[in-house]
Amino acid sequence: MTHNKQVLSDTLKAWLPLAAAIVIVSGLAYAAAQQNYRQSANDPQIQIAQDVADAITQGTPPDSITGPTGNTDIRKSLAPFIIILDDAGKVIGSSAVLDGKNPEYPSGVLDNVRKNGGEKITWQPQAGVRIASVVTRYTGAKSGFVVVGRSLKEVERRVEELTEMTAMATALALIVSLLLIFCFKKMGVGHSHKLAEVDIVVTEK
C-alpha cells in the first residue's frame, strides 16, 4: 500500500506541471483559432462597406444602391446585407429586414464612427440574432453611415465544433500523459525496490 501511494505521489508531482502546460497550450491554440474564425467573418463586409461609402461620396444616390426596405431576413439568411443611414442615424436605405421592418442600429456605435471613421462589432438586434457588422462613414453632399453585416450562425457553429474538438484533445492528452508517467514511475520504483532487496541479501551474506 505504501509502495502504491509513493508511486501515485511521484506521478502527480511530475504530471501537474505537464498538465498545466498542456492546458495553457491548448487554450492559446483555441483562442487563436476562435479569433481567426471571428475576424474572418468581417472580410466581405469590409470591402462592401468601403465600396458603397466610396460610391455615395462620389455622388451615387443611396436609394439607387438599395431600396428603402429590403428582403434579406437577417434572422434566417447568411447573405451579406447593407443598411445606409443619414448623419442622424435614420435609415434611408436597407436590404435587411427583421420581423418585417428595418432593424435599428445602435446609436452609440455611430458616435464612435464619427470619431474614428469605422467600427467592427458583433451586433445583436434581438436574442438569437448575432451579426458580424462593419460600419463605415461616408461624406460628400451629405454625410452618413454604411452598415454591412451578415449572420454569425455558421461561424458560431464552427466555433462550437472547435470547442468540442479542443476539449476532447486536451482531455486525451491529459489522460495519456498521466498514464505514461504513472507507468514510468511504477517501473522505476519497482526497479529501485528490487535493487534494494539485492543489496540487503548481499549484505547479509
Secondary structure, DSSP 4 states (H G I P E B T S, - for coil): -HHHHHHHHHHHHHHHHHHHHHHHHHHHHHHHHHHHHHHHTTHHHHHHHHHHHHHHHTT--HHHHS-SS--EETTT--S-EEEEEETTS-EEEESEEBTTBPPPPPHHHHHHHHHHSEEEEEEEEETTEEEEEEEEEE-SSS-EEEEEEEE-HHHHHHHHHHHHHHHHHHHHHHHHHHHHHHHHHHHHHHHHHHHHHHHHHHHH-
